[in-house]
Amino acid sequence: MASNLDTLVTIFGGSGFLGRNVVRALCKRDYRIRVAVRRPELAGYLQPSGKVGQVHTVQANLRYPASVEAALRDSHVVINLVGVLTEGGQQTFDAVQAKGAETVAKAAAAAGASLVHVSAIGADAKSPSRYAKAKAAGEEAVRAAVPSATIFRPSLMFGPEDQFTNRFAALARISPVLPLIGGETKVQPVYVADVATAIADAVDGKANAGATYELGGPDVLTMRAIIEAILAITNRERMLIPLPFGLARFKANFLRFAPGALKLTPDQVTMLELDNVVSDAAKAAGLTLEGLGITPDSLETIAPQYLWRFRAAGQFQRKSA
């Protein structure tokens, strides 16, 4: 019986939030991992995820096809996780999520490797969001090059290193007032480790080839409910001030240049106008986490395990799950 150590999995974007979790999940299953990133010298922290020699990094940039082809040489499975939430310089939605996805897919097809591509719930060519349009274009390019590719569309992901729950917890620590944009928008937050497990299952051959899965957590929550949960976990009382989308978009024209947790772009405001939940069609077809046999963890269960560090003074005891 062949060992998973005989299988080389190349992960584009393996140093990111989701990527780190995917690397760990695949290492536990004894796959050989090649992580293709723009700055491999900054991804050394991935080495301890596996055994000695199990993980190594190489340089690749999705805007340069030759580097992508070299990075996936001799690969059996290719995983594309690359995406950007905000644009900067040449790292645009179109360059990374549309043309970049096409480059990876064509290279995987030429190498005869199977492909797992990560998109996002809400990917739609007709969406008012440029992020969502680029994700849809990427999916279309992947399907054209590798019809058997498995596509995963996760909802908003949360976890210890996320830029969502940690962002609001950090803001709540320094500000008595929090702006609320899209308070009634519905989201189905999904634990990043559950998404990583689904991707690892696809590498194992447990997912349907050519299928598109939508991955959400067990609960559909409004943005208001999510922020209120974060405040409850961190033991902070803060005033939530609803911002109309028009005003939020105007402010975002300036906040897109802000650093860290204060950054907000007009396209992000547009995305906050759109529900981000698993579709009824995906549920009916079993193309969900549950359909893969994965019981998703809830925000209420997982978030206290890492947001405890944001708790108000005198409340630093770590909560058990």
Secondary structure, 3 states (H helix, E strand, C coil): CCCHHHCEEEEECCCCHHHHHHHHHHHHCCCEEEEEECCHHHCHHHHHHCCCCCEEEEECCCCCHHHHHHHCCCCCEEEECCCCCCCECCECHHHHHHHHHHHHHHHHHHHCCEEEEECCCCCCCCCCCHHHHHHHHHHHHHHHHCCCCEEEEECCEECCCCCCHHHHHHHHHHCCEEEEECCCCEECCEEHHHHHHHHHHHHHCCCCCCCEEEECCCCCEEHHHHHHHHHHHCCCCCEEEEECHHHHHHHHHHHCCCCHHHCCCHHHHHHCCCCECCCHHHHHHCCCCHHHCCCCCCHHHHCHHHHHHHCCCCCCCCCCC
